[in-house]
Amino acid sequence: MRKIVQIVLAAALLVPAAAWAQQKGGVVIRSVSEVEVKQKNAEGKEEVKRVDATKTKVLPGETVIFTNYYTYSGDKPATNVVIKNPVPDHMIYLDGTAAGAGTRIEFSADKGKTFGTAGKVTVRSADGKERRAAAADYTNIRWTLEKPLNKGAKGSVTFRAKVK
């Protein structure tokens, strides 16, 4: 029996991506939003640390890292697992930052109605002409896991976006 799981995440900065979990068909998703800050360690050396974006001030031009951690607890392998994440309206997706081991990554420029690989997504300009979508046009990201998830499987998918 094939189990099909599709998960849609609402990644609005500072609210749902802060650390909520969703369970659907045995797949548990924990979403976090983080920013990188420079801090001094115990030896006084500067290092970059990730901190919860909900617990710090994030200003225009700064980058937020969105990560969705998944765990599968079902007894039968889950196939066709899809994770979708909108790019928050007040943010711009940063080209080339979507990642997820063992996934096919696709983008949408029409609020998730259609998806395609980078470079294959199109948008219509104000004059009605179709053009290739730029990374800044992306409104949603979709990761499709290429292999079934077995009980206990874990992983993550991620992307970065800049505050407008």
Secondary structure as the mmCIF struct_conf table of DSSP 4:
data_model
#
loop_
_struct_conf.conf_type_id
_struct_conf.id
_struct_conf.beg_label_comp_id
_struct_conf.beg_label_asym_id
_struct_conf.beg_label_seq_id
_struct_conf.end_label_comp_id
_struct_conf.end_label_asym_id
_struct_conf.end_label_seq_id
STRN STRN1 LYS A 3 VAL A 8
TURN_TY1_P TURN_TY1_P1 LEU A 13 VAL A 15
HELX_RH_3T_P HELX_RH_3T_P1 PRO A 16 ALA A 18
TURN_TY1_P TURN_TY1_P2 ALA A 19 ALA A 19
STRN STRN2 TRP A 20 LYS A 24
TURN_TY1_P TURN_TY1_P3 GLY A 25 GLY A 26
STRN STRN3 VAL A 27 LYS A 40
TURN_TY1_P TURN_TY1_P4 ALA A 42 GLU A 43
BEND BEND1 GLY A 44 GLY A 44
STRN STRN4 GLU A 46 ASP A 52
HELX_RH_3T_P HELX_RH_3T_P2 ALA A 53 LYS A 55
BEND BEND2 THR A 56 THR A 56
TURN_TY1_P TURN_TY1_P5 PRO A 60 GLY A 61
STRN STRN5 THR A 63 TYR A 72
BEND BEND3 ASP A 75 LYS A 76
STRN STRN6 ALA A 78 PRO A 86
HELX_LH_PP_P HELX_LH_PP_P1 VAL A 87 PRO A 88
TURN_TY1_P TURN_TY1_P6 ASP A 89 HIS A 90
STRN STRN7 MET A 91 TYR A 93
HELX_LH_PP_P HELX_LH_PP_P2 LEU A 94 LEU A 94
TURN_TY1_P TURN_TY1_P7 ASP A 95 GLY A 96
STRN STRN8 ALA A 99 ALA A 99
TURN_TY1_P TURN_TY1_P8 ALA A 101 GLY A 102
STRN STRN9 THR A 103 SER A 108
BEND BEND4 ALA A 109 ASP A 110
TURN_TY1_P TURN_TY1_P9 LYS A 111 GLY A 112
BEND BEND5 LYS A 113 THR A 114
STRN STRN10 GLY A 116 GLY A 116
TURN_TY1_P TURN_TY1_P10 ALA A 118 LYS A 120
STRN STRN11 THR A 122 ARG A 124
TURN_TY1_P TURN_TY1_P11 ALA A 126 ASP A 127
BEND BEND6 GLY A 128 GLY A 128
STRN STRN12 GLU A 130 ARG A 132
HELX_LH_PP_P HELX_LH_PP_P3 ALA A 133 ALA A 134
HELX_RH_3T_P HELX_RH_3T_P3 ALA A 135 ASP A 137
STRN STRN13 ASN A 140 LEU A 145
BEND BEND7 GLU A 146 LYS A 147
HELX_LH_PP_P HELX_LH_PP_P4 PRO A 148 PRO A 148
STRN STRN14 LEU A 149 LEU A 149
HELX_LH_PP_P HELX_LH_PP_P5 ASN A 150 ASN A 150
TURN_TY1_P TURN_TY1_P12 LYS A 151 GLY A 152
STRN STRN15 LYS A 154 VAL A 163
#
